[in-house]
Amino acid sequence: MKKLAIIYLLCFTALAGFAQDIHFSQFYNSPLTLNPTLTGLADGKFRIGGLYRTQWSSISRPFRTSSIAFDMPIQKGFADGDKLGVGLVFFYDQTGEYNFTTLNVNASFAYHKVLDREKRHYLSLGVQAGFTQKRYDFANGQFADQIDGSLTGGGATAENINGNAIIHENLNVGLSYSGRLSDKTAIYIGGAMFNVTQPKESFLDNSDVRLSYRVSVNVGAEIGIGKGGFQLLPSVIYQTQASADEINAGLGFGYKFKNDLQTIVGAYYRVNDAVIPMVGLGYKGFNLTFSYDATTTDLKKGNSGTNAFEFSLNYVMPWKKLPNQPSIFFAPKF
């Protein structure tokens, strides 16, 4: 019965076009999927990173999502303190046993306008453009009209399917503020709209179902404590798409050692869904983070296979000489 339920879910999602965008629990470690304005907003020559998520381990093919991104700031040729961020981001998602896959590729750009002489406050405008391809292995799937009373499949489906792959354009935009309020406190506030063109997304030949807007707002801070290397790293994200809403909020507690080693532990809560403990380690520009989604809803019902794991690895190439302006990176940064 579990397999049949998954079949119904995938068929309904893929055919009717009610699929929603991906989300990561470690949204703070995936800047280019969080907001286009974060492109190039890195305290170094360039940044490269990846994130991997897996869920539903109790089925033969768990749901898996991976993302890889590269971005860098360009400062020459712009007004003093201003910079252009350029980057490329892609993610790949594989859903369940019947190989429903999504490939998303976006070029990402952002312009960061300095707001003060000390170069401590920035207003950023970002845009992403690219394409998405979705593919489904219909040969191995079953639809409702192919299942008889004995729960076995057979015969051809009457669904009017137009091929096993669809492709559409992407357009995402964002606006954000980032700044250092003091030597110990930096903040980030941003908002973004994804799927601006509401592209057509359906495997049915006679359907005009379109992908809904996704609006995302997030806030983060980096707060130094005392004279040592202790930091508080709170952050929260709110997203809404069609009839779905998500709030994910939490707090990281970091410490910077004198030998460039950095550690962080913390926990997040995705409202009405999961508790998400996390732990991270950083050294000389490398940051490795692990998090675990512990499902809190009735969906779990004693089955740990509904929980999720995420791993992220990021690297920021340091400047040969530190720039005059202080770090204004969004939280958590460690």
DORO-710310 format. One record per residue (C-alpha): residue number from 1; residue in three letters; x, y, z. Coordinates in steps of 0.1 Angstrom, whole numbers. Layout:
N
<num = NUM&residuo = ALA&u = X&v = Y&w = Z>
...
# end
This chain:
334
<num = 1&residuo = MET&u = 0&v = 0&w = 0>
<num = 2&residuo = LYS&u = 29&v = 24&w = 7>
<num = 3&residuo = LYS&u = 42&v = 18&w = -29>
<num = 4&residuo = LEU&u = 7&v = 25&w = -43>
<num = 5&residuo = ALA&u = 4&v = 57&w = -23>
<num = 6&residuo = ILE&u = 37&v = 69&w = -37>
<num = 7&residuo = ILE&u = 26&v = 60&w = -72>
<num = 8&residuo = TYR&u = -6&v = 80&w = -68>
<num = 9&residuo = LEU&u = 14&v = 110&w = -54>
<num = 10&residuo = LEU&u = 39&v = 111&w = -82>
<num = 11&residuo = CYS&u = 14&v = 107&w = -109>
<num = 12&residuo = PHE&u = -8&v = 134&w = -95>
<num = 13&residuo = THR&u = 22&v = 157&w = -90>
<num = 14&residuo = ALA&u = 38&v = 151&w = -124>
<num = 15&residuo = LEU&u = 7&v = 151&w = -145>
<num = 16&residuo = ALA&u = -14&v = 179&w = -129>
<num = 17&residuo = GLY&u = 16&v = 202&w = -125>
<num = 18&residuo = PHE&u = 11&v = 209&w = -88>
<num = 19&residuo = ALA&u = 48&v = 203&w = -80>
<num = 20&residuo = GLN&u = 65&v = 229&w = -58>
<num = 21&residuo = ASP&u = 100&v = 241&w = -57>
<num = 22&residuo = ILE&u = 127&v = 224&w = -37>
<num = 23&residuo = HIS&u = 137&v = 235&w = -2>
<num = 24&residuo = PHE&u = 167&v = 229&w = 20>
<num = 25&residuo = SER&u = 168&v = 228&w = 58>
<num = 26&residuo = GLN&u = 203&v = 244&w = 55>
<num = 27&residuo = PHE&u = 189&v = 274&w = 36>
<num = 28&residuo = TYR&u = 217&v = 295&w = 51>
<num = 29&residuo = ASN&u = 244&v = 273&w = 34>
<num = 30&residuo = SER&u = 228&v = 275&w = -1>
<num = 31&residuo = PRO&u = 229&v = 313&w = -8>
<num = 32&residuo = LEU&u = 222&v = 312&w = -46>
<num = 33&residuo = THR&u = 190&v = 291&w = -41>
<num = 34&residuo = LEU&u = 180&v = 313&w = -12>
<num = 35&residuo = ASN&u = 181&v = 347&w = -29>
<num = 36&residuo = PRO&u = 198&v = 360&w = -62>
<num = 37&residuo = THR&u = 210&v = 390&w = -43>
<num = 38&residuo = LEU&u = 235&v = 369&w = -24>
<num = 39&residuo = THR&u = 255&v = 363&w = -56>
<num = 40&residuo = GLY&u = 290&v = 376&w = -50>
<num = 41&residuo = LEU&u = 282&v = 386&w = -15>
<num = 42&residuo = ALA&u = 312&v = 366&w = -1>
<num = 43&residuo = ASP&u = 342&v = 377&w = 19>
<num = 44&residuo = GLY&u = 367&v = 364&w = -6>
<num = 45&residuo = LYS&u = 378&v = 361&w = -42>
<num = 46&residuo = PHE&u = 352&v = 334&w = -50>
<num = 47&residuo = ARG&u = 329&v = 309&w = -34>
<num = 48&residuo = ILE&u = 321&v = 274&w = -44>
<num = 49&residuo = GLY&u = 298&v = 250&w = -25>
<num = 50&residuo = GLY&u = 275&v = 220&w = -27>
<num = 51&residuo = LEU&u = 246&v = 206&w = -6>
<num = 52&residuo = TYR&u = 231&v = 171&w = -6>
<num = 53&residuo = ARG&u = 198&v = 161&w = 9>
<num = 54&residuo = THR&u = 182&v = 126&w = 12>
<num = 55&residuo = GLN&u = 148&v = 117&w = 26>
<num = 56&residuo = TRP&u = 124&v = 87&w = 27>
<num = 57&residuo = SER&u = 152&v = 62&w = 33>
<num = 58&residuo = SER&u = 127&v = 34&w = 40>
<num = 59&residuo = ILE&u = 118&v = 31&w = 2>
<num = 60&residuo = SER&u = 141&v = 15&w = -24>
<num = 61&residuo = ARG&u = 150&v = 49&w = -40>
<num = 62&residuo = PRO&u = 149&v = 77&w = -14>
<num = 63&residuo = PHE&u = 142&v = 112&w = -24>
<num = 64&residuo = ARG&u = 175&v = 130&w = -32>
<num = 65&residuo = THR&u = 183&v = 166&w = -39>
<num = 66&residuo = SER&u = 218&v = 180&w = -47>
<num = 67&residuo = SER&u = 229&v = 215&w = -55>
<num = 68&residuo = ILE&u = 263&v = 230&w = -67>
<num = 69&residuo = ALA&u = 270&v = 267&w = -70>
<num = 70&residuo = PHE&u = 299&v = 290&w = -79>
<num = 71&residuo = ASP&u = 300&v = 328&w = -75>
<num = 72&residuo = MET&u = 324&v = 357&w = -72>
<num = 73&residuo = PRO&u = 324&v = 395&w = -67>
<num = 74&residuo = ILE&u = 338&v = 418&w = -94>
<num = 75&residuo = GLN&u = 349&v = 452&w = -80>
<num = 76&residuo = LYS&u = 369&v = 468&w = -108>
<num = 77&residuo = GLY&u = 351&v = 492&w = -131>
<num = 78&residuo = PHE&u = 324&v = 501&w = -106>
<num = 79&residuo = ALA&u = 319&v = 530&w = -83>
<num = 80&residuo = ASP&u = 341&v = 529&w = -52>
<num = 81&residuo = GLY&u = 327&v = 502&w = -29>
<num = 82&residuo = ASP&u = 301&v = 489&w = -54>
<num = 83&residuo = LYS&u = 305&v = 454&w = -68>
<num = 84&residuo = LEU&u = 289&v = 430&w = -93>
<num = 85&residuo = GLY&u = 283&v = 395&w = -83>
<num = 86&residuo = VAL&u = 282&v = 367&w = -110>
<num = 87&residuo = GLY&u = 276&v = 330&w = -105>
<num = 88&residuo = LEU&u = 261&v = 298&w = -117>
<num = 89&residuo = VAL&u = 239&v = 274&w = -97>
<num = 90&residuo = PHE&u = 223&v = 241&w = -105>
<num = 91&residuo = PHE&u = 203&v = 215&w = -86>
<num = 92&residuo = TYR&u = 192&v = 180&w = -94>
<num = 93&residuo = ASP&u = 163&v = 163&w = -77>
<num = 94&residuo = GLN&u = 152&v = 127&w = -79>
<num = 95&residuo = THR&u = 119&v = 117&w = -65>
<num = 96&residuo = GLY&u = 110&v = 82&w = -55>
<num = 97&residuo = GLU&u = 110&v = 48&w = -72>
<num = 98&residuo = TYR&u = 98&v = 59&w = -106>
<num = 99&residuo = ASN&u = 126&v = 83&w = -115>
<num = 100&residuo = PHE&u = 108&v = 116&w = -115>
<num = 101&residuo = THR&u = 138&v = 140&w = -119>
<num = 102&residuo = THR&u = 142&v = 178&w = -120>
<num = 103&residuo = LEU&u = 173&v = 195&w = -134>
<num = 104&residuo = ASN&u = 175&v = 233&w = -128>
<num = 105&residuo = VAL&u = 203&v = 255&w = -141>
<num = 106&residuo = ASN&u = 205&v = 293&w = -135>
<num = 107&residuo = ALA&u = 230&v = 321&w = -143>
<num = 108&residuo = SER&u = 229&v = 345&w = -113>
<num = 109&residuo = PHE&u = 238&v = 382&w = -111>
<num = 110&residuo = ALA&u = 236&v = 408&w = -84>
<num = 111&residuo = TYR&u = 246&v = 444&w = -81>
<num = 112&residuo = HIS&u = 257&v = 455&w = -46>
<num = 113&residuo = LYS&u = 254&v = 493&w = -40>
<num = 114&residuo = VAL&u = 273&v = 507&w = -11>
<num = 115&residuo = LEU&u = 253&v = 531&w = 11>
<num = 116&residuo = ASP&u = 279&v = 548&w = 32>
<num = 117&residuo = ARG&u = 315&v = 560&w = 32>
<num = 118&residuo = GLU&u = 327&v = 533&w = 55>
<num = 119&residuo = LYS&u = 314&v = 506&w = 32>
<num = 120&residuo = ARG&u = 295&v = 489&w = 60>
<num = 121&residuo = HIS&u = 260&v = 489&w = 44>
<num = 122&residuo = TYR&u = 248&v = 476&w = 11>
<num = 123&residuo = LEU&u = 216&v = 474&w = -9>
<num = 124&residuo = SER&u = 216&v = 446&w = -34>
<num = 125&residuo = LEU&u = 194&v = 437&w = -64>
<num = 126&residuo = GLY&u = 197&v = 403&w = -80>
<num = 127&residuo = VAL&u = 183&v = 383&w = -109>
<num = 128&residuo = GLN&u = 186&v = 347&w = -121>
<num = 129&residuo = ALA&u = 177&v = 333&w = -155>
<num = 130&residuo = GLY&u = 180&v = 298&w = -168>
<num = 131&residuo = PHE&u = 160&v = 266&w = -175>
<num = 132&residuo = THR&u = 144&v = 236&w = -158>
<num = 133&residuo = GLN&u = 139&v = 202&w = -172>
<num = 134&residuo = LYS&u = 116&v = 176&w = -157>
<num = 135&residuo = ARG&u = 115&v = 140&w = -167>
<num = 136&residuo = TYR&u = 94&v = 110&w = -157>
<num = 137&residuo = ASP&u = 99&v = 73&w = -165>
<num = 138&residuo = PHE&u = 63&v = 65&w = -175>
<num = 139&residuo = ALA&u = 73&v = 30&w = -187>
<num = 140&residuo = ASN&u = 78&v = 19&w = -151>
<num = 141&residuo = GLY&u = 49&v = 38&w = -136>
<num = 142&residuo = GLN&u = 13&v = 30&w = -131>
<num = 143&residuo = PHE&u = -18&v = 53&w = -131>
<num = 144&residuo = ALA&u = -51&v = 50&w = -114>
<num = 145&residuo = ASP&u = -69&v = 36&w = -146>
<num = 146&residuo = GLN&u = -42&v = 9&w = -149>
<num = 147&residuo = ILE&u = -49&v = -6&w = -114>
<num = 148&residuo = ASP&u = -76&v = -32&w = -110>
<num = 149&residuo = GLY&u = -93&v = -45&w = -79>
<num = 150&residuo = SER&u = -65&v = -69&w = -71>
<num = 151&residuo = LEU&u = -41&v = -39&w = -69>
<num = 152&residuo = THR&u = -21&v = -51&w = -100>
<num = 153&residuo = GLY&u = -15&v = -30&w = -130>
<num = 154&residuo = GLY&u = -21&v = -37&w = -166>
<num = 155&residuo = GLY&u = -31&v = -22&w = -199>
<num = 156&residuo = ALA&u = -25&v = 13&w = -213>
<num = 157&residuo = THR&u = -34&v = 45&w = -196>
<num = 158&residuo = ALA&u = -60&v = 69&w = -210>
<num = 159&residuo = GLU&u = -40&v = 99&w = -198>
<num = 160&residuo = ASN&u = -31&v = 122&w = -227>
<num = 161&residuo = ILE&u = 7&v = 123&w = -221>
<num = 162&residuo = ASN&u = 28&v = 146&w = -242>
<num = 163&residuo = GLY&u = 62&v = 129&w = -240>
<num = 164&residuo = ASN&u = 83&v = 120&w = -209>
<num = 165&residuo = ALA&u = 101&v = 153&w = -205>
<num = 166&residuo = ILE&u = 92&v = 190&w = -202>
<num = 167&residuo = ILE&u = 114&v = 221&w = -202>
<num = 168&residuo = HIS&u = 107&v = 257&w = -193>
<num = 169&residuo = GLU&u = 124&v = 290&w = -186>
<num = 170&residuo = ASN&u = 134&v = 303&w = -151>
<num = 171&residuo = LEU&u = 133&v = 339&w = -139>
<num = 172&residuo = ASN&u = 139&v = 348&w = -103>
<num = 173&residuo = VAL&u = 145&v = 383&w = -87>
<num = 174&residuo = GLY&u = 155&v = 396&w = -53>
<num = 175&residuo = LEU&u = 162&v = 426&w = -32>
<num = 176&residuo = SER&u = 181&v = 427&w = 1>
<num = 177&residuo = TYR&u = 200&v = 448&w = 26>
<num = 178&residuo = SER&u = 231&v = 437&w = 44>
<num = 179&residuo = GLY&u = 252&v = 457&w = 68>
<num = 180&residuo = ARG&u = 275&v = 458&w = 98>
<num = 181&residuo = LEU&u = 259&v = 477&w = 126>
<num = 182&residuo = SER&u = 290&v = 475&w = 148>
<num = 183&residuo = ASP&u = 322&v = 456&w = 150>
<num = 184&residuo = LYS&u = 303&v = 427&w = 166>
<num = 185&residuo = THR&u = 270&v = 428&w = 149>
<num = 186&residuo = ALA&u = 260&v = 422&w = 112>
<num = 187&residuo = ILE&u = 225&v = 417&w = 98>
<num = 188&residuo = TYR&u = 209&v = 406&w = 66>
<num = 189&residuo = ILE&u = 173&v = 411&w = 54>
<num = 190&residuo = GLY&u = 162&v = 399&w = 20>
<num = 191&residuo = GLY&u = 132&v = 390&w = -1>
<num = 192&residuo = ALA&u = 129&v = 371&w = -34>
<num = 193&residuo = MET&u = 103&v = 360&w = -60>
<num = 194&residuo = PHE&u = 109&v = 328&w = -79>
<num = 195&residuo = ASN&u = 91&v = 316&w = -111>
<num = 196&residuo = VAL&u = 83&v = 352&w = -121>
<num = 197&residuo = THR&u = 71&v = 342&w = -156>
<num = 198&residuo = GLN&u = 49&v = 314&w = -141>
<num = 199&residuo = PRO&u = 60&v = 289&w = -168>
<num = 200&residuo = LYS&u = 37&v = 262&w = -181>
<num = 201&residuo = GLU&u = 45&v = 229&w = -164>
<num = 202&residuo = SER&u = 25&v = 198&w = -172>
<num = 203&residuo = PHE&u = 31&v = 164&w = -189>
<num = 204&residuo = LEU&u = -5&v = 165&w = -203>
<num = 205&residuo = ASP&u = -9&v = 176&w = -238>
<num = 206&residuo = ASN&u = -42&v = 196&w = -232>
<num = 207&residuo = SER&u = -32&v = 212&w = -199>
<num = 208&residuo = ASP&u = -23&v = 248&w = -192>
<num = 209&residuo = VAL&u = -12&v = 243&w = -156>
<num = 210&residuo = ARG&u = 15&v = 268&w = -146>
<num = 211&residuo = LEU&u = 41&v = 268&w = -119>
<num = 212&residuo = SER&u = 31&v = 292&w = -91>
<num = 213&residuo = TYR&u = 51&v = 321&w = -78>
<num = 214&residuo = ARG&u = 73&v = 314&w = -48>
<num = 215&residuo = VAL&u = 79&v = 343&w = -24>
<num = 216&residuo = SER&u = 107&v = 340&w = 1>
<num = 217&residuo = VAL&u = 117&v = 363&w = 30>
<num = 218&residuo = ASN&u = 146&v = 357&w = 53>
<num = 219&residuo = VAL&u = 165&v = 375&w = 81>
<num = 220&residuo = GLY&u = 198&v = 366&w = 97>
<num = 221&residuo = ALA&u = 223&v = 381&w = 120>
<num = 222&residuo = GLU&u = 259&v = 375&w = 133>
<num = 223&residuo = ILE&u = 263&v = 387&w = 169>
<num = 224&residuo = GLY&u = 297&v = 386&w = 187>
<num = 225&residuo = ILE&u = 297&v = 379&w = 224>
<num = 226&residuo = GLY&u = 323&v = 393&w = 248>
<num = 227&residuo = LYS&u = 359&v = 396&w = 239>
<num = 228&residuo = GLY&u = 364&v = 360&w = 229>
<num = 229&residuo = GLY&u = 354&v = 342&w = 197>
<num = 230&residuo = PHE&u = 318&v = 334&w = 206>
<num = 231&residuo = GLN&u = 290&v = 342&w = 183>
<num = 232&residuo = LEU&u = 252&v = 339&w = 182>
<num = 233&residuo = LEU&u = 239&v = 332&w = 147>
<num = 234&residuo = PRO&u = 201&v = 335&w = 145>
<num = 235&residuo = SER&u = 182&v = 332&w = 112>
<num = 236&residuo = VAL&u = 147&v = 326&w = 99>
<num = 237&residuo = ILE&u = 131&v = 320&w = 65>
<num = 238&residuo = TYR&u = 94&v = 323&w = 54>
<num = 239&residuo = GLN&u = 83&v = 309&w = 21>
<num = 240&residuo = THR&u = 49&v = 307&w = 4>
<num = 241&residuo = GLN&u = 39&v = 290&w = -29>
<num = 242&residuo = ALA&u = 3&v = 284&w = -40>
<num = 243&residuo = SER&u = -14&v = 270&w = -9>
<num = 244&residuo = ALA&u = 19&v = 259&w = 9>
<num = 245&residuo = ASP&u = 37&v = 279&w = 36>
<num = 246&residuo = GLU&u = 69&v = 273&w = 54>
<num = 247&residuo = ILE&u = 86&v = 289&w = 84>
<num = 248&residuo = ASN&u = 121&v = 276&w = 94>
<num = 249&residuo = ALA&u = 138&v = 294&w = 123>
<num = 250&residuo = GLY&u = 167&v = 287&w = 145>
<num = 251&residuo = LEU&u = 198&v = 296&w = 163>
<num = 252&residuo = GLY&u = 235&v = 287&w = 159>
<num = 253&residuo = PHE&u = 261&v = 291&w = 185>
<num = 254&residuo = GLY&u = 296&v = 295&w = 171>
<num = 255&residuo = TYR&u = 332&v = 298&w = 184>
<num = 256&residuo = LYS&u = 363&v = 309&w = 165>
<num = 257&residuo = PHE&u = 396&v = 295&w = 177>
<num = 258&residuo = LYS&u = 429&v = 314&w = 172>
<num = 259&residuo = ASN&u = 442&v = 287&w = 148>
<num = 260&residuo = ASP&u = 415&v = 295&w = 122>
<num = 261&residuo = LEU&u = 393&v = 265&w = 134>
<num = 262&residuo = GLN&u = 356&v = 274&w = 138>
<num = 263&residuo = THR&u = 328&v = 254&w = 152>
<num = 264&residuo = ILE&u = 290&v = 258&w = 153>
<num = 265&residuo = VAL&u = 262&v = 239&w = 169>
<num = 266&residuo = GLY&u = 225&v = 248&w = 168>
<num = 267&residuo = ALA&u = 190&v = 238&w = 161>
<num = 268&residuo = TYR&u = 161&v = 249&w = 138>
<num = 269&residuo = TYR&u = 124&v = 243&w = 138>
<num = 270&residuo = ARG&u = 103&v = 240&w = 106>
<num = 271&residuo = VAL&u = 69&v = 249&w = 119>
<num = 272&residuo = ASN&u = 45&v = 219&w = 120>
<num = 273&residuo = ASP&u = 70&v = 197&w = 103>
<num = 274&residuo = ALA&u = 104&v = 190&w = 119>
<num = 275&residuo = VAL&u = 131&v = 197&w = 145>
<num = 276&residuo = ILE&u = 165&v = 202&w = 128>
<num = 277&residuo = PRO&u = 197&v = 199&w = 149>
<num = 278&residuo = MET&u = 229&v = 209&w = 131>
<num = 279&residuo = VAL&u = 266&v = 209&w = 136>
<num = 280&residuo = GLY&u = 294&v = 225&w = 116>
<num = 281&residuo = LEU&u = 332&v = 228&w = 113>
<num = 282&residuo = GLY&u = 352&v = 254&w = 95>
<num = 283&residuo = TYR&u = 389&v = 258&w = 87>
<num = 284&residuo = LYS&u = 408&v = 282&w = 64>
<num = 285&residuo = GLY&u = 378&v = 289&w = 42>
<num = 286&residuo = PHE&u = 363&v = 254&w = 42>
<num = 287&residuo = ASN&u = 329&v = 249&w = 60>
<num = 288&residuo = LEU&u = 313&v = 215&w = 65>
<num = 289&residuo = THR&u = 278&v = 212&w = 80>
<num = 290&residuo = PHE&u = 256&v = 183&w = 89>
<num = 291&residuo = SER&u = 219&v = 186&w = 98>
<num = 292&residuo = TYR&u = 191&v = 161&w = 105>
<num = 293&residuo = ASP&u = 153&v = 166&w = 100>
<num = 294&residuo = ALA&u = 135&v = 148&w = 128>
<num = 295&residuo = THR&u = 99&v = 147&w = 116>
<num = 296&residuo = THR&u = 73&v = 158&w = 142>
<num = 297&residuo = THR&u = 41&v = 152&w = 123>
<num = 298&residuo = ASP&u = 18&v = 122&w = 120>
<num = 299&residuo = LEU&u = 35&v = 114&w = 88>
<num = 300&residuo = LYS&u = 62&v = 97&w = 108>
<num = 301&residuo = LYS&u = 41&v = 73&w = 128>
<num = 302&residuo = GLY&u = 72&v = 55&w = 142>
<num = 303&residuo = ASN&u = 89&v = 53&w = 108>
<num = 304&residuo = SER&u = 123&v = 70&w = 109>
<num = 305&residuo = GLY&u = 125&v = 67&w = 71>
<num = 306&residuo = THR&u = 105&v = 100&w = 68>
<num = 307&residuo = ASN&u = 134&v = 119&w = 83>
<num = 308&residuo = ALA&u = 160&v = 137&w = 63>
<num = 309&residuo = PHE&u = 198&v = 142&w = 63>
<num = 310&residuo = GLU&u = 217&v = 172&w = 47>
<num = 311&residuo = PHE&u = 254&v = 177&w = 42>
<num = 312&residuo = SER&u = 269&v = 209&w = 29>
<num = 313&residuo = LEU&u = 305&v = 218&w = 20>
<num = 314&residuo = ASN&u = 315&v = 253&w = 10>
<num = 315&residuo = TYR&u = 348&v = 270&w = 3>
<num = 316&residuo = VAL&u = 356&v = 308&w = 1>
<num = 317&residuo = MET&u = 389&v = 317&w = -14>
<num = 318&residuo = PRO&u = 404&v = 343&w = 9>
<num = 319&residuo = TRP&u = 417&v = 376&w = -4>
<num = 320&residuo = LYS&u = 455&v = 379&w = -7>
<num = 321&residuo = LYS&u = 451&v = 411&w = 12>
<num = 322&residuo = LEU&u = 420&v = 417&w = 33>
<num = 323&residuo = PRO&u = 398&v = 445&w = 17>
<num = 324&residuo = ASN&u = 391&v = 476&w = 37>
<num = 325&residuo = GLN&u = 355&v = 469&w = 43>
<num = 326&residuo = PRO&u = 346&v = 444&w = 71>
<num = 327&residuo = SER&u = 326&v = 412&w = 65>
<num = 328&residuo = ILE&u = 289&v = 417&w = 58>
<num = 329&residuo = PHE&u = 280&v = 380&w = 51>
<num = 330&residuo = PHE&u = 246&v = 367&w = 59>
<num = 331&residuo = ALA&u = 241&v = 345&w = 90>
<num = 332&residuo = PRO&u = 250&v = 319&w = 99>
<num = 333&residuo = LYS&u = 286&v = 325&w = 89>
<num = 334&residuo = PHE&u = 314&v = 305&w = 106>
# end
